[in-house]
């Protein structure tokens, strides 16, 4: 069975499995309990996560390919930026994820809230098994820098791709082939024909639904909201 190994370290949290997270109840309310991330995943506790979709031009969206050493869904396509709220963090603090994963420094006024979704994923094949239950706060931001200007830590993100948002939706919904321009963590061109095998084993329908909201936002059909938590 595959084992789960640490993939990202900071001065404050040398082992990402030790990253402290606030445990939520099934309705998304804080319980007052704080646990290490590794234990949260083992126990299947609900916790907060941040997803940011980066849009480019009028109809392009940025996807990341997760590093091969990631504990969950290694080497698979994911939201532009995704991560956890550490214990006690506010939204302004959690924006650090964009800098950690893409080298993208964001301010709260640049990003717009779209929705919050409940995500529940089970990985019985891992040793030990993992249950990942998240309340994912979904945001969108515009960014026009060239693909090669993103700074990707090799232990977090393998490659970033951009492709038309309608192609991204059909990719996540049906595994339909989509040609995408890309650059990898070494800032080398890495264009690809993305397909079914590139998709995560779980959660792809949530990505498709979020991208449809982003599409409505781009068309001016969706006004941003303020998150409750």
SULLIN-V401450 format. One line per field, one symbol per residue. phi: phi as a letter, one per 40 degrees, with the letter a starting at -180 (. if undefined). psi: psi as a letter, one per 30 degrees, with the letter a starting at -180 (. if undefined). burial: + if it has 16 or more other C-alpha atoms within 10 Angstrom, else -. Layout:
phi = ???
psi = ???
burial = ???
This chain:
phi = .cbbbdbabbccbcbcccdcbccbcccgcccgcbbcddcdcccgccacbbbbccbbgcabbcbbccdccccbfcgbcaddbaabccdgccdccccddccccbgbcbbdccbbcbabbcbbbbbcccbccbbbbbcccbbbacabccdcccbbcccbbcabbbadcccccccccbgcdacbcabcccgbdacabcadcccccagccccccccccccccccgcbccbbccb
psi = kkljkkfkkleeiejfffkkkkklaffgkkffkklkeeeeeefhkklklkkkkkkkbfgkkklkkklfglekhkglkllekkalklkfkleeefffeeeeefgjjkleffkkkelklkkjkkiffljllkjjjkjjkklkkkkglleffkjjkffekelklklkeeeeefeeeggkkkkkklkafghkkhlljkaeffllflgeeeeeeeeeeeeeeegggkkllkkf.
burial = ---+--++------++++++++++-----+---++++++++--+++++++++++++--+++++++++++++++++++++++++++++------+++++++++-+-+----++++++-+----+-----++++++++++++++----++-++++++++++++++++++++-+++-+-++++-++++-+-+-+--++--+++---+-+++-++++++-++-----------
